[in-house]
């Protein structure tokens, strides 16, 4: 795609933690302008909370440090990623 290698951030295995992904997003923000495009590729698992009552179900990415007992709180929720 012609993307320079210095613009590519790869976080895999033990580096693919919630804190590292959020930090990477913050670290690359200064390089964006109004015309910038961001390609975020996640090769892994996620989950979607079951629909309960009138609430909108939430989705989360399952990361290296996500706890199996509470994946919605410890994974990276879609709303957090979009922020």
N, C-alpha and C positions, 0 to 999 in steps of 0.2 A: 504493500500500500504506500510505500515511500515514506514511512514514518521513521525519523532518525532514531537510532538505538538509545540515545540519551533521553528520549521522550517516553521510553517504555519502562514501566515499573512491573517487575515480576515478583510476586509474593507466593511462595509455595511451601508446602509442608509446615514445619514449625514456625515459619515466618508469616504464614497466612492467619494471623490473629486479628481479632476485632480492632484492637488498638493500632496495629500496624496498618491496616487498611484505612482506618479513619485518618491516621497521621499522613499517609501517602496522599489522600485527597486534599488535606490541608496544605501539604508541602507543594503540590503542583498548582494550587490556585493562583499564585502570582504570575504564572505563565499564560493564563487565559485572558483573552479579550472578548469583545462582543461577538466576534466571528469564529471563535474557537469551537472545536468539536471534541467531545470526549468519547472514547470507545472503552467501555468497561466490559471485560470478559471474565466470567466466573465459571470455572469448570469444577463443579462439586455438587454438593447436595443442598437442598433447602427444604423448607417446610411451610405449610400454610395452616394457620390456626383454624380450628373448626368454627363454623358460623354459630354464634351464640346470641339468641335474641335479635335485637335491632342493631347490634354492633357490626361494623364492617370487619371481615376477617383480615388478619395481618399475615404477612409473609416474612420469612427470615432466611438468611443464608447461614448454613452450618459451616463454621470455621474450625480451624485447628484447636482453638481453646473453648469451643462451645461445650457446655455441660449437658450431657444427655438427659439429666433430670429436669432441666429448665431451659430448653433450647430457644424459646421465644424471648427470654430475658437476656440470655448470654450470647445468642447469635447476633448477627447484624441485620436488624429489621429493615425492611424496604424503606420505611419512612425515614430512618436514620441515614440510609444511603442517599436518598434524594435530597436531604438537607445539606 
